[in-house]
Amino acid sequence: MPKLLLITLLICLSQSSFSQAFSKNLSPTYSYSYLTVMGKTFSKKLSVEVDLGDTPEQIELGKSYSDILNNKKSYAAILNYMADKKYELVESRDIVGSYQGTGGSYGIILIMRKVDSDQK
C-alpha cells in the first residue's frame, strides 16, 4: 500500500511540473504600438504620432518612428514601414467629429502589435 501511494504521488508531481514548463512556452508576449494618423491642412501629407509606451526608451523610439513616418502621403506606406519593423495591425479606428451639423473623419488610429523576441 505505501508503495502504491508513493508511485501515485510521484506521477502527480511529475505531471504538474511538465505541464507548467510546457504552458510557459506556448503563450507569446506582445508589445503594442498606437499610431495616430491625421491629414495635414491643405496638404496630401499625413501627420503621424507613434506611442510605444512610457519608458524613456519607448518614448525615444516612438519619436524616432514619428519623425520617419511624418509627411508620408499614403497610409499603406505607414503600414509597410511598421510591418518592416515586425509589427502587425490589430485594429483600426476612425477619429470622427461634428461641428454644427457638419463633420466627418479627421484621421485614423492604428493599433499594432509585435511579438517580443526576448521570451524566456
Biopython code that builds the backbone (N, CA, C, O; Angstrom):
import numpy as np
from Bio.PDB.StructureBuilder import StructureBuilder

atoms = [
    (1, "MET", "N", (0.820, -1.198, 0.000)),
    (1, "MET", "CA", (0.000, 0.000, 0.000)),
    (1, "MET", "C", (0.866, 1.266, 0.000)),
    (1, "MET", "O", (0.604, 2.172, -0.791)),
    (2, "PRO", "N", (1.906, 1.361, 0.874)),
    (2, "PRO", "CA", (2.733, 2.574, 0.839)),
    (2, "PRO", "C", (3.437, 2.765, -0.504)),
    (2, "PRO", "O", (3.631, 3.899, -0.942)),
    (3, "LYS", "N", (3.828, 1.653, -1.172)),
    (3, "LYS", "CA", (4.491, 1.779, -2.468)),
    (3, "LYS", "C", (3.526, 2.362, -3.504)),
    (3, "LYS", "O", (3.913, 3.197, -4.322)),
    (4, "LEU", "N", (2.294, 1.926, -3.462)),
    (4, "LEU", "CA", (1.291, 2.429, -4.396)),
    (4, "LEU", "C", (1.041, 3.924, -4.166)),
    (4, "LEU", "O", (0.903, 4.688, -5.121)),
    (5, "LEU", "N", (0.985, 4.326, -2.918)),
    (5, "LEU", "CA", (0.790, 5.736, -2.586)),
    (5, "LEU", "C", (1.988, 6.571, -3.046)),
    (5, "LEU", "O", (1.810, 7.678, -3.555)),
    (6, "LEU", "N", (3.196, 6.054, -2.874)),
    (6, "LEU", "CA", (4.400, 6.753, -3.298)),
    (6, "LEU", "C", (4.443, 6.889, -4.826)),
    (6, "LEU", "O", (4.792, 7.953, -5.339)),
    (7, "ILE", "N", (4.099, 5.848, -5.540)),
    (7, "ILE", "CA", (4.087, 5.889, -7.005)),
    (7, "ILE", "C", (3.047, 6.891, -7.496)),
    (7, "ILE", "O", (3.316, 7.653, -8.424)),
    (8, "THR", "N", (1.895, 6.897, -6.904)),
    (8, "THR", "CA", (0.843, 7.850, -7.281)),
    (8, "THR", "C", (1.293, 9.283, -7.037)),
    (8, "THR", "O", (1.051, 10.156, -7.870)),
    (9, "LEU", "N", (1.934, 9.530, -5.928)),
    (9, "LEU", "CA", (2.436, 10.864, -5.599)),
    (9, "LEU", "C", (3.494, 11.318, -6.604)),
    (9, "LEU", "O", (3.471, 12.466, -7.050)),
    (10, "LEU", "N", (4.417, 10.433, -6.962)),
    (10, "LEU", "CA", (5.451, 10.771, -7.940)),
    (10, "LEU", "C", (4.854, 11.062, -9.318)),
    (10, "LEU", "O", (5.314, 11.974, -10.005)),
    (11, "ILE", "N", (3.860, 10.319, -9.722)),
    (11, "ILE", "CA", (3.205, 10.562, -11.015)),
    (11, "ILE", "C", (2.523, 11.920, -11.013)),
    (11, "ILE", "O", (2.628, 12.663, -11.988)),
    (12, "CYS", "N", (1.840, 12.250, -9.955)),
    (12, "CYS", "CA", (1.151, 13.553, -9.868)),
    (12, "CYS", "C", (2.147, 14.705, -9.914)),
    (12, "CYS", "O", (1.912, 15.695, -10.606)),
    (13, "LEU", "N", (3.245, 14.589, -9.194)),
    (13, "LEU", "CA", (4.241, 15.656, -9.186)),
    (13, "LEU", "C", (4.911, 15.811, -10.549)),
    (13, "LEU", "O", (5.153, 16.932, -10.996)),
    (14, "SER", "N", (5.207, 14.708, -11.202)),
    (14, "SER", "CA", (5.876, 14.804, -12.499)),
    (14, "SER", "C", (4.939, 15.388, -13.558)),
    (14, "SER", "O", (5.390, 16.128, -14.432)),
    (15, "GLN", "N", (3.659, 15.072, -13.496)),
    (15, "GLN", "CA", (2.701, 15.612, -14.466)),
    (15, "GLN", "C", (2.525, 17.114, -14.291)),
    (15, "GLN", "O", (2.443, 17.839, -15.282)),
    (16, "SER", "N", (2.467, 17.592, -13.064)),
    (16, "SER", "CA", (2.274, 19.026, -12.855)),
    (16, "SER", "C", (3.522, 19.818, -13.241)),
    (16, "SER", "O", (3.402, 20.937, -13.739)),
    (17, "SER", "N", (4.697, 19.272, -13.026)),
    (17, "SER", "CA", (5.899, 20.006, -13.403)),
    (17, "SER", "C", (6.047, 20.070, -14.922)),
    (17, "SER", "O", (6.501, 21.088, -15.443)),
    (18, "PHE", "N", (5.679, 19.017, -15.643)),
    (18, "PHE", "CA", (5.745, 19.049, -17.101)),
    (18, "PHE", "C", (4.730, 20.032, -17.675)),
    (18, "PHE", "O", (5.037, 20.758, -18.621)),
    (19, "SER", "N", (3.550, 20.061, -17.123)),
    (19, "SER", "CA", (2.516, 20.930, -17.681)),
    (19, "SER", "C", (2.849, 22.397, -17.444)),
    (19, "SER", "O", (2.522, 23.226, -18.294)),
    (20, "GLN", "N", (3.474, 22.753, -16.348)),
    (20, "GLN", "CA", (3.840, 24.145, -16.102)),
    (20, "GLN", "C", (4.935, 24.599, -17.054)),
    (20, "GLN", "O", (4.851, 25.704, -17.589)),
    (21, "ALA", "N", (5.936, 23.800, -17.279)),
    (21, "ALA", "CA", (7.022, 24.178, -18.175)),
    (21, "ALA", "C", (6.524, 24.270, -19.612)),
    (21, "ALA", "O", (6.983, 25.128, -20.367)),
    (22, "PHE", "N", (5.618, 23.424, -19.994)),
    (22, "PHE", "CA", (5.109, 23.409, -21.356)),
    (22, "PHE", "C", (4.225, 24.622, -21.632)),
    (22, "PHE", "O", (4.293, 25.188, -22.723)),
    (23, "SER", "N", (3.411, 25.027, -20.685)),
    (23, "SER", "CA", (2.493, 26.146, -20.915)),
    (23, "SER", "C", (3.224, 27.486, -21.007)),
    (23, "SER", "O", (2.709, 28.403, -21.646)),
    (24, "LYS", "N", (4.379, 27.634, -20.407)),
    (24, "LYS", "CA", (5.133, 28.881, -20.498)),
    (24, "LYS", "C", (5.630, 29.121, -21.924)),
    (24, "LYS", "O", (5.713, 30.268, -22.365)),
    (25, "ASN", "N", (5.956, 28.067, -22.635)),
    (25, "ASN", "CA", (6.489, 28.213, -23.984)),
    (25, "ASN", "C", (5.409, 28.488, -25.020)),
    (25, "ASN", "O", (5.727, 28.920, -26.128)),
    (26, "LEU", "N", (4.143, 28.249, -24.694)),
    (26, "LEU", "CA", (3.075, 28.409, -25.665)),
    (26, "LEU", "C", (2.530, 29.825, -25.749)),
    (26, "LEU", "O", (2.008, 30.208, -26.796)),
    (27, "SER", "N", (2.629, 30.599, -24.712)),
    (27, "SER", "CA", (1.990, 31.909, -24.715)),
    (27, "SER", "C", (3.000, 33.012, -25.055)),
    (27, "SER", "O", (3.862, 33.337, -24.238)),
    (28, "PRO", "N", (2.892, 33.588, -26.259)),
    (28, "PRO", "CA", (3.815, 34.667, -26.625)),
    (28, "PRO", "C", (3.445, 35.966, -25.913)),
    (28, "PRO", "O", (2.293, 36.170, -25.530)),
    (29, "THR", "N", (4.414, 36.821, -25.745)),
    (29, "THR", "CA", (4.146, 38.140, -25.186)),
    (29, "THR", "C", (4.261, 39.167, -26.296)),
    (29, "THR", "O", (5.064, 39.017, -27.217)),
    (30, "TYR", "N", (3.451, 40.210, -26.199)),
    (30, "TYR", "CA", (3.379, 41.218, -27.235)),
    (30, "TYR", "C", (3.715, 42.585, -26.676)),
    (30, "TYR", "O", (3.504, 42.855, -25.494)),
    (31, "SER", "N", (4.243, 43.451, -27.541)),
    (31, "SER", "CA", (4.323, 44.870, -27.233)),
    (31, "SER", "C", (3.460, 45.572, -28.269)),
    (31, "SER", "O", (3.461, 45.201, -29.443)),
    (32, "TYR", "N", (2.734, 46.570, -27.837)),
    (32, "TYR", "CA", (1.763, 47.236, -28.685)),
    (32, "TYR", "C", (2.223, 48.642, -29.045)),
    (32, "TYR", "O", (2.960, 49.284, -28.297)),
    (33, "SER", "N", (1.779, 49.099, -30.193)),
    (33, "SER", "CA", (2.018, 50.485, -30.610)),
    (33, "SER", "C", (0.674, 51.098, -30.993)),
    (33, "SER", "O", (-0.236, 50.412, -31.459)),
    (34, "TYR", "N", (0.577, 52.390, -30.786)),
    (34, "TYR", "CA", (-0.645, 53.145, -31.007)),
    (34, "TYR", "C", (-0.282, 54.302, -31.920)),
    (34, "TYR", "O", (0.387, 55.243, -31.493)),
    (35, "LEU", "N", (-0.716, 54.242, -33.170)),
    (35, "LEU", "CA", (-0.372, 55.263, -34.155)),
    (35, "LEU", "C", (-1.590, 56.146, -34.411)),
    (35, "LEU", "O", (-2.670, 55.645, -34.723)),
    (36, "THR", "N", (-1.415, 57.448, -34.280)),
    (36, "THR", "CA", (-2.457, 58.408, -34.619)),
    (36, "THR", "C", (-2.050, 59.075, -35.924)),
    (36, "THR", "O", (-1.020, 59.745, -35.995)),
    (37, "VAL", "N", (-2.865, 58.886, -36.953)),
    (37, "VAL", "CA", (-2.561, 59.408, -38.285)),
    (37, "VAL", "C", (-3.657, 60.390, -38.664)),
    (37, "VAL", "O", (-4.837, 60.039, -38.700)),
    (38, "MET", "N", (-3.255, 61.632, -38.949)),
    (38, "MET", "CA", (-4.203, 62.671, -39.336)),
    (38, "MET", "C", (-3.671, 63.398, -40.562)),
    (38, "MET", "O", (-2.460, 63.546, -40.728)),
    (39, "GLY", "N", (-4.574, 63.847, -41.412)),
    (39, "GLY", "CA", (-4.188, 64.619, -42.579)),
    (39, "GLY", "C", (-3.815, 66.038, -42.194)),
    (39, "GLY", "O", (-4.425, 66.628, -41.302)),
    (40, "LYS", "N", (-2.816, 66.584, -42.864)),
    (40, "LYS", "CA", (-2.428, 67.966, -42.625)),
    (40, "LYS", "C", (-3.345, 68.889, -43.432)),
    (40, "LYS", "O", (-3.801, 68.523, -44.515)),
    (41, "THR", "N", (-3.609, 70.069, -42.911)),
    (41, "THR", "CA", (-4.488, 71.026, -43.562)),
    (41, "THR", "C", (-3.885, 71.503, -44.878)),
    (41, "THR", "O", (-2.708, 71.859, -44.938)),
    (42, "PHE", "N", (-4.701, 71.508, -45.930)),
    (42, "PHE", "CA", (-4.311, 71.962, -47.274)),
    (42, "PHE", "C", (-3.106, 71.195, -47.829)),
    (42, "PHE", "O", (-2.288, 71.763, -48.552)),
    (43, "SER", "N", (-3.000, 69.917, -47.492)),
    (43, "SER", "CA", (-1.871, 69.119, -47.956)),
    (43, "SER", "C", (-2.311, 67.668, -48.086)),
    (43, "SER", "O", (-3.277, 67.244, -47.451)),
    (44, "LYS", "N", (-1.609, 66.922, -48.897)),
    (44, "LYS", "CA", (-1.861, 65.481, -49.007)),
    (44, "LYS", "C", (-1.001, 64.688, -48.035)),
    (44, "LYS", "O", (-1.134, 63.468, -47.936)),
    (45, "LYS", "N", (-0.127, 65.372, -47.324)),
    (45, "LYS", "CA", (0.779, 64.700, -46.394)),
    (45, "LYS", "C", (0.050, 64.356, -45.100)),
    (45, "LYS", "O", (-0.937, 64.990, -44.729)),
    (46, "LEU", "N", (0.564, 63.340, -44.432)),
    (46, "LEU", "CA", (-0.045, 62.845, -43.197)),
    (46, "LEU", "C", (0.834, 63.178, -41.998)),
    (46, "LEU", "O", (2.062, 63.144, -42.073)),
    (47, "SER", "N", (0.182, 63.497, -40.909)),
    (47, "SER", "CA", (0.866, 63.726, -39.639)),
    (47, "SER", "C", (0.719, 62.457, -38.805)),
    (47, "SER", "O", (-0.396, 61.988, -38.579)),
    (48, "VAL", "N", (1.836, 61.902, -38.350)),
    (48, "VAL", "CA", (1.829, 60.615, -37.642)),
    (48, "VAL", "C", (2.459, 60.788, -36.266)),
    (48, "VAL", "O", (3.533, 61.373, -36.126)),
    (49, "GLU", "N", (1.775, 60.271, -35.262)),
    (49, "GLU", "CA", (2.313, 60.242, -33.897)),
    (49, "GLU", "C", (2.308, 58.791, -33.426)),
    (49, "GLU", "O", (1.265, 58.138, -33.420)),
    (50, "VAL", "N", (3.472, 58.292, -33.034)),
    (50, "VAL", "CA", (3.623, 56.888, -32.620)),
    (50, "VAL", "C", (3.825, 56.837, -31.110)),
    (50, "VAL", "O", (4.708, 57.503, -30.569)),
    (51, "ASP", "N", (2.996, 56.040, -30.436)),
    (51, "ASP", "CA", (3.096, 55.850, -28.985)),
    (51, "ASP", "C", (3.425, 54.385, -28.731)),
    (51, "ASP", "O", (2.620, 53.501, -29.024)),
    (52, "LEU", "N", (4.607, 54.133, -28.186)),
    (52, "LEU", "CA", (5.034, 52.762, -27.894)),
    (52, "LEU", "C", (4.983, 52.437, -26.406)),
    (52, "LEU", "O", (5.062, 51.268, -26.031)),
    (53, "GLY", "N", (4.853, 53.440, -25.561)),
    (53, "GLY", "CA", (4.828, 53.203, -24.121)),
    (53, "GLY", "C", (5.354, 54.403, -23.371)),
    (53, "GLY", "O", (5.521, 55.478, -23.948)),
    (54, "ASP", "N", (5.621, 54.227, -22.072)),
    (54, "ASP", "CA", (6.034, 55.371, -21.257)),
    (54, "ASP", "C", (7.425, 55.251, -20.652)),
    (54, "ASP", "O", (7.811, 56.102, -19.851)),
    (55, "THR", "N", (8.186, 54.232, -21.005)),
    (55, "THR", "CA", (9.576, 54.187, -20.554)),
    (55, "THR", "C", (10.403, 55.116, -21.448)),
    (55, "THR", "O", (10.013, 55.372, -22.587)),
    (56, "PRO", "N", (11.526, 55.621, -20.961)),
    (56, "PRO", "CA", (12.339, 56.538, -21.783)),
    (56, "PRO", "C", (12.760, 55.936, -23.129)),
    (56, "PRO", "O", (12.795, 56.644, -24.136)),
    (57, "GLU", "N", (13.079, 54.642, -23.155)),
    (57, "GLU", "CA", (13.470, 54.001, -24.409)),
    (57, "GLU", "C", (12.302, 53.957, -25.390)),
    (57, "GLU", "O", (12.475, 54.207, -26.583)),
    (58, "GLN", "N", (11.105, 53.636, -24.880)),
    (58, "GLN", "CA", (9.923, 53.572, -25.734)),
    (58, "GLN", "C", (9.546, 54.951, -26.254)),
    (58, "GLN", "O", (9.138, 55.085, -27.408)),
    (59, "ILE", "N", (9.676, 55.967, -25.427)),
    (59, "ILE", "CA", (9.359, 57.337, -25.855)),
    (59, "ILE", "C", (10.321, 57.771, -26.954)),
    (59, "ILE", "O", (9.900, 58.344, -27.958)),
    (60, "GLU", "N", (11.598, 57.501, -26.769)),
    (60, "GLU", "CA", (12.605, 57.884, -27.768)),
    (60, "GLU", "C", (12.382, 57.153, -29.093)),
    (60, "GLU", "O", (12.464, 57.760, -30.161)),
    (61, "LEU", "N", (12.102, 55.853, -29.024)),
    (61, "LEU", "CA", (11.851, 55.088, -30.241)),
    (61, "LEU", "C", (10.568, 55.558, -30.927)),
    (61, "LEU", "O", (10.512, 55.622, -32.155)),
    (62, "GLY", "N", (9.536, 55.889, -30.142)),
    (62, "GLY", "CA", (8.291, 56.402, -30.704)),
    (62, "GLY", "C", (8.494, 57.723, -31.428)),
    (62, "GLY", "O", (7.915, 57.944, -32.492)),
    (63, "LYS", "N", (9.319, 58.612, -30.856)),
    (63, "LYS", "CA", (9.629, 59.885, -31.523)),
    (63, "LYS", "C", (10.398, 59.647, -32.812)),
    (63, "LYS", "O", (10.177, 60.325, -33.815)),
    (64, "SER", "N", (11.300, 58.681, -32.774)),
    (64, "SER", "CA", (12.075, 58.345, -33.973)),
    (64, "SER", "C", (11.152, 57.844, -35.083)),
    (64, "SER", "O", (11.261, 58.285, -36.228)),
    (65, "TYR", "N", (10.249, 56.927, -34.750)),
    (65, "TYR", "CA", (9.292, 56.431, -35.737)),
    (65, "TYR", "C", (8.393, 57.563, -36.245)),
    (65, "TYR", "O", (8.094, 57.632, -37.437)),
    (66, "SER", "N", (7.966, 58.446, -35.342)),
    (66, "SER", "CA", (7.105, 59.568, -35.740)),
    (66, "SER", "C", (7.821, 60.475, -36.733)),
    (66, "SER", "O", (7.225, 60.904, -37.721)),
    (67, "ASP", "N", (9.087, 60.770, -36.480)),
    (67, "ASP", "CA", (9.857, 61.623, -37.392)),
    (67, "ASP", "C", (10.000, 60.987, -38.769)),
    (67, "ASP", "O", (9.917, 61.676, -39.785)),
    (68, "ILE", "N", (10.212, 59.690, -38.804)),
    (68, "ILE", "CA", (10.370, 58.987, -40.083)),
    (68, "ILE", "C", (9.045, 58.937, -40.848)),
    (68, "ILE", "O", (9.017, 59.122, -42.065)),
    (69, "LEU", "N", (7.949, 58.686, -40.128)),
    (69, "LEU", "CA", (6.654, 58.491, -40.785)),
    (69, "LEU", "C", (5.918, 59.795, -41.093)),
    (69, "LEU", "O", (5.008, 59.804, -41.921)),
    (70, "ASN", "N", (6.297, 60.893, -40.442)),
    (70, "ASN", "CA", (5.643, 62.172, -40.709)),
    (70, "ASN", "C", (5.838, 62.562, -42.167)),
    (70, "ASN", "O", (6.882, 62.274, -42.753)),
    (71, "ASN", "N", (4.859, 63.202, -42.744)),
    (71, "ASN", "CA", (4.870, 63.702, -44.122)),
    (71, "ASN", "C", (4.786, 62.610, -45.172)),
    (71, "ASN", "O", (5.023, 62.881, -46.349)),
    (72, "LYS", "N", (4.458, 61.386, -44.786)),
    (72, "LYS", "CA", (4.166, 60.357, -45.790)),
    (72, "LYS", "C", (2.836, 60.725, -46.439)),
    (72, "LYS", "O", (2.014, 61.409, -45.830)),
    (73, "LYS", "N", (2.626, 60.277, -47.660)),
    (73, "LYS", "CA", (1.398, 60.597, -48.373)),
    (73, "LYS", "C", (0.434, 59.418, -48.452)),
    (73, "LYS", "O", (-0.645, 59.539, -49.031)),
    (74, "SER", "N", (0.808, 58.294, -47.881)),
    (74, "SER", "CA", (-0.003, 57.095, -48.023)),
    (74, "SER", "C", (-0.097, 56.343, -46.696)),
    (74, "SER", "O", (0.886, 56.188, -45.971)),
    (75, "TYR", "N", (-1.309, 55.884, -46.405)),
    (75, "TYR", "CA", (-1.494, 55.046, -45.230)),
    (75, "TYR", "C", (-0.757, 53.718, -45.415)),
    (75, "TYR", "O", (-0.232, 53.158, -44.453)),
    (76, "ALA", "N", (-0.719, 53.222, -46.638)),
    (76, "ALA", "CA", (-0.032, 51.960, -46.911)),
    (76, "ALA", "C", (1.464, 52.075, -46.637)),
    (76, "ALA", "O", (2.087, 51.120, -46.174)),
    (77, "ALA", "N", (2.040, 53.239, -46.920)),
    (77, "ALA", "CA", (3.468, 53.434, -46.647)),
    (77, "ALA", "C", (3.741, 53.342, -45.140)),
    (77, "ALA", "O", (4.767, 52.807, -44.721)),
    (78, "ILE", "N", (2.828, 53.859, -44.346)),
    (78, "ILE", "CA", (2.970, 53.795, -42.888)),
    (78, "ILE", "C", (2.864, 52.346, -42.415)),
    (78, "ILE", "O", (3.675, 51.886, -41.611)),
    (79, "LEU", "N", (1.858, 51.633, -42.920)),
    (79, "LEU", "CA", (1.689, 50.226, -42.538)),
    (79, "LEU", "C", (2.866, 49.376, -42.995)),
    (79, "LEU", "O", (3.310, 48.491, -42.264)),
    (80, "ASN", "N", (3.376, 49.633, -44.192)),
    (80, "ASN", "CA", (4.517, 48.864, -44.696)),
    (80, "ASN", "C", (5.771, 49.110, -43.864)),
    (80, "ASN", "O", (6.537, 48.181, -43.608)),
    (81, "TYR", "N", (5.986, 50.356, -43.440)),
    (81, "TYR", "CA", (7.151, 50.642, -42.602)),
    (81, "TYR", "C", (7.051, 49.898, -41.269)),
    (81, "TYR", "O", (8.025, 49.304, -40.805)),
    (82, "MET", "N", (5.872, 49.937, -40.664)),
    (82, "MET", "CA", (5.705, 49.248, -39.385)),
    (82, "MET", "C", (5.786, 47.723, -39.569)),
    (82, "MET", "O", (6.263, 47.023, -38.676)),
    (83, "ALA", "N", (5.334, 47.214, -40.695)),
    (83, "ALA", "CA", (5.456, 45.773, -40.964)),
    (83, "ALA", "C", (6.924, 45.385, -41.109)),
    (83, "ALA", "O", (7.319, 44.292, -40.705)),
    (84, "ASP", "N", (7.736, 46.278, -41.688)),
    (84, "ASP", "CA", (9.176, 46.020, -41.774)),
    (84, "ASP", "C", (9.812, 45.950, -40.389)),
    (84, "ASP", "O", (10.823, 45.274, -40.198)),
    (85, "LYS", "N", (9.222, 46.645, -39.433)),
    (85, "LYS", "CA", (9.700, 46.616, -38.043)),
    (85, "LYS", "C", (9.058, 45.487, -37.246)),
    (85, "LYS", "O", (9.165, 45.445, -36.020)),
    (86, "LYS", "N", (8.382, 44.561, -37.957)),
    (86, "LYS", "CA", (7.766, 43.349, -37.384)),
    (86, "LYS", "C", (6.502, 43.627, -36.570)),
    (86, "LYS", "O", (6.166, 42.851, -35.676)),
    (87, "TYR", "N", (5.798, 44.719, -36.865)),
    (87, "TYR", "CA", (4.505, 44.988, -36.239)),
    (87, "TYR", "C", (3.403, 44.499, -37.158)),
    (87, "TYR", "O", (3.545, 44.537, -38.381)),
    (88, "GLU", "N", (2.309, 44.042, -36.578)),
    (88, "GLU", "CA", (1.149, 43.636, -37.357)),
    (88, "GLU", "C", (-0.073, 44.410, -36.867)),
    (88, "GLU", "O", (-0.203, 44.712, -35.681)),
    (89, "LEU", "N", (-0.958, 44.719, -37.801)),
    (89, "LEU", "CA", (-2.136, 45.513, -37.490)),
    (89, "LEU", "C", (-3.137, 44.672, -36.712)),
    (89, "LEU", "O", (-3.484, 43.565, -37.123)),
    (90, "VAL", "N", (-3.600, 45.207, -35.582)),
    (90, "VAL", "CA", (-4.595, 44.531, -34.766)),
    (90, "VAL", "C", (-5.969, 45.151, -35.012)),
    (90, "VAL", "O", (-6.957, 44.437, -35.178)),
    (91, "GLU", "N", (-6.026, 46.479, -35.034)),
    (91, "GLU", "CA", (-7.301, 47.162, -35.179)),
    (91, "GLU", "C", (-7.066, 48.573, -35.691)),
    (91, "GLU", "O", (-6.012, 49.164, -35.458)),
    (92, "SER", "N", (-8.052, 49.100, -36.385)),
    (92, "SER", "CA", (-8.005, 50.493, -36.810)),
    (92, "SER", "C", (-9.327, 51.157, -36.440)),
    (92, "SER", "O", (-10.383, 50.524, -36.482)),
    (93, "ARG", "N", (-9.260, 52.437, -36.078)),
    (93, "ARG", "CA", (-10.450, 53.193, -35.684)),
    (93, "ARG", "C", (-10.403, 54.572, -36.309)),
    (93, "ARG", "O", (-9.336, 55.165, -36.464)),
    (94, "ASP", "N", (-11.566, 55.070, -36.664)),
    (94, "ASP", "CA", (-11.667, 56.414, -37.214)),
    (94, "ASP", "C", (-11.723, 57.434, -36.089)),
    (94, "ASP", "O", (-12.278, 57.171, -35.022)),
    (95, "ILE", "N", (-11.142, 58.602, -36.341)),
    (95, "ILE", "CA", (-11.301, 59.746, -35.453)),
    (95, "ILE", "C", (-12.350, 60.633, -36.126)),
    (95, "ILE", "O", (-12.082, 61.240, -37.163)),
    (96, "VAL", "N", (-13.522, 60.704, -35.543)),
    (96, "VAL", "CA", (-14.618, 61.454, -36.159)),
    (96, "VAL", "C", (-15.030, 62.610, -35.256)),
    (96, "VAL", "O", (-14.821, 62.590, -34.043)),
    (97, "GLY", "N", (-15.616, 63.604, -35.881)),
    (97, "GLY", "CA", (-16.087, 64.746, -35.119)),
    (97, "GLY", "C", (-17.218, 65.432, -35.862)),
    (97, "GLY", "O", (-17.437, 65.200, -37.051)),
    (98, "SER", "N", (-17.926, 66.273, -35.143)),
    (98, "SER", "CA", (-19.039, 67.000, -35.732)),
    (98, "SER", "C", (-19.073, 68.400, -35.145)),
    (98, "SER", "O", (-18.876, 68.595, -33.946)),
    (99, "TYR", "N", (-19.328, 69.378, -36.021)),
    (99, "TYR", "CA", (-19.452, 70.754, -35.553)),
    (99, "TYR", "C", (-20.597, 71.408, -36.310)),
    (99, "TYR", "O", (-20.525, 71.558, -37.529)),
    (100, "GLN", "N", (-21.630, 71.791, -35.619)),
    (100, "GLN", "CA", (-22.818, 72.448, -36.160)),
    (100, "GLN", "C", (-23.386, 71.698, -37.359)),
    (100, "GLN", "O", (-23.697, 72.299, -38.388)),
    (101, "GLY", "N", (-23.515, 70.425, -37.225)),
    (101, "GLY", "CA", (-24.144, 69.623, -38.252)),
    (101, "GLY", "C", (-23.219, 69.121, -39.345)),
    (101, "GLY", "O", (-23.626, 68.288, -40.155)),
    (102, "THR", "N", (-22.003, 69.597, -39.388)),
    (102, "THR", "CA", (-21.061, 69.085, -40.382)),
    (102, "THR", "C", (-19.977, 68.304, -39.650)),
    (102, "THR", "O", (-19.661, 68.587, -38.494)),
    (103, "GLY", "N", (-19.437, 67.357, -40.315)),
    (103, "GLY", "CA", (-18.387, 66.579, -39.670)),
    (103, "GLY", "C", (-17.895, 65.487, -40.580)),
    (103, "GLY", "O", (-18.242, 65.426, -41.759)),
    (104, "GLY", "N", (-17.107, 64.654, -40.033)),
    (104, "GLY", "CA", (-16.539, 63.560, -40.811)),
    (104, "GLY", "C", (-15.360, 62.969, -40.097)),
    (104, "GLY", "O", (-15.194, 63.129, -38.887)),
    (105, "SER", "N", (-14.547, 62.289, -40.855)),
    (105, "SER", "CA", (-13.377, 61.631, -40.304)),
    (105, "SER", "C", (-12.185, 62.582, -40.353)),
    (105, "SER", "O", (-11.884, 63.160, -41.397)),
    (106, "TYR", "N", (-11.511, 62.738, -39.218)),
    (106, "TYR", "CA", (-10.342, 63.611, -39.138)),
    (106, "TYR", "C", (-9.043, 62.825, -39.255)),
    (106, "TYR", "O", (-7.993, 63.390, -39.561)),
    (107, "GLY", "N", (-9.118, 61.555, -39.016)),
    (107, "GLY", "CA", (-7.918, 60.743, -39.045)),
    (107, "GLY", "C", (-8.241, 59.309, -38.691)),
    (107, "GLY", "O", (-9.399, 58.890, -38.668)),
    (108, "ILE", "N", (-7.186, 58.573, -38.415)),
    (108, "ILE", "CA", (-7.349, 57.158, -38.100)),
    (108, "ILE", "C", (-6.355, 56.772, -37.005)),
    (108, "ILE", "O", (-5.254, 57.316, -36.926)),
    (109, "ILE", "N", (-6.757, 55.840, -36.180)),
    (109, "ILE", "CA", (-5.887, 55.296, -35.137)),
    (109, "ILE", "C", (-5.574, 53.852, -35.520)),
    (109, "ILE", "O", (-6.482, 53.061, -35.775)),
    (110, "LEU", "N", (-4.302, 53.517, -35.558)),
    (110, "LEU", "CA", (-3.861, 52.166, -35.887)),
    (110, "LEU", "C", (-3.270, 51.534, -34.627)),
    (110, "LEU", "O", (-2.332, 52.073, -34.040)),
    (111, "ILE", "N", (-3.809, 50.415, -34.222)),
    (111, "ILE", "CA", (-3.281, 49.680, -33.074)),
    (111, "ILE", "C", (-2.542, 48.469, -33.637)),
    (111, "ILE", "O", (-3.129, 47.631, -34.322)),
    (112, "MET", "N", (-1.246, 48.391, -33.337)),
    (112, "MET", "CA", (-0.400, 47.336, -33.888)),
    (112, "MET", "C", (0.310, 46.616, -32.755)),
    (112, "MET", "O", (0.482, 47.154, -31.662)),
    (113, "ARG", "N", (0.719, 45.382, -33.042)),
    (113, "ARG", "CA", (1.448, 44.623, -32.019)),
    (113, "ARG", "C", (2.645, 43.937, -32.639)),
    (113, "ARG", "O", (2.711, 43.694, -33.844)),
    (114, "LYS", "N", (3.589, 43.633, -31.762)),
    (114, "LYS", "CA", (4.831, 42.982, -32.160)),
    (114, "LYS", "C", (5.123, 41.874, -31.163)),
    (114, "LYS", "O", (5.037, 42.095, -29.955)),
    (115, "VAL", "N", (5.464, 40.697, -31.643)),
    (115, "VAL", "CA", (5.810, 39.600, -30.758)),
    (115, "VAL", "C", (7.191, 39.897, -30.191)),
    (115, "VAL", "O", (8.147, 40.114, -30.935)),
    (116, "ASP", "N", (7.285, 39.902, -28.860)),
    (116, "ASP", "CA", (8.585, 40.158, -28.232)),
    (116, "ASP", "C", (9.504, 38.974, -28.467)),
    (116, "ASP", "O", (9.121, 37.824, -28.256)),
    (117, "SER", "N", (10.724, 39.267, -28.905)),
    (117, "SER", "CA", (11.665, 38.200, -29.223)),
    (117, "SER", "C", (12.487, 37.770, -28.018)),
    (117, "SER", "O", (13.201, 36.771, -28.093)),
    (118, "ASP", "N", (12.405, 38.490, -26.922)),
    (118, "ASP", "CA", (13.207, 38.149, -25.739)),
    (118, "ASP", "C", (12.420, 37.287, -24.751)),
    (118, "ASP", "O", (12.447, 37.537, -23.546)),
    (119, "GLN", "N", (11.726, 36.282, -25.258)),
    (119, "GLN", "CA", (10.994, 35.362, -24.394)),
    (119, "GLN", "C", (11.938, 34.389, -23.730)),
    (119, "GLN", "O", (12.986, 34.042, -24.275)),
    (120, "LYS", "N", (11.554, 33.958, -22.554)),
    (120, "LYS", "CA", (12.396, 33.011, -21.809)),
    (120, "LYS", "C", (11.749, 31.655, -21.763)),
    (120, "LYS", "O", (12.305, 30.724, -21.180)),
]
sb = StructureBuilder()
sb.init_structure("model")
sb.init_model(0)
sb.init_chain("A")
sb.init_seg("    ")
for serial, (resi, resn, name, xyz) in enumerate(atoms, 1):
    if name == "N":
        sb.init_residue(resn, " ", resi, " ")
    sb.init_atom(name, np.array(xyz, "f"), 0.0, 1.0, " ", f" {name:<3s}", serial, name[0])
structure = sb.get_structure()
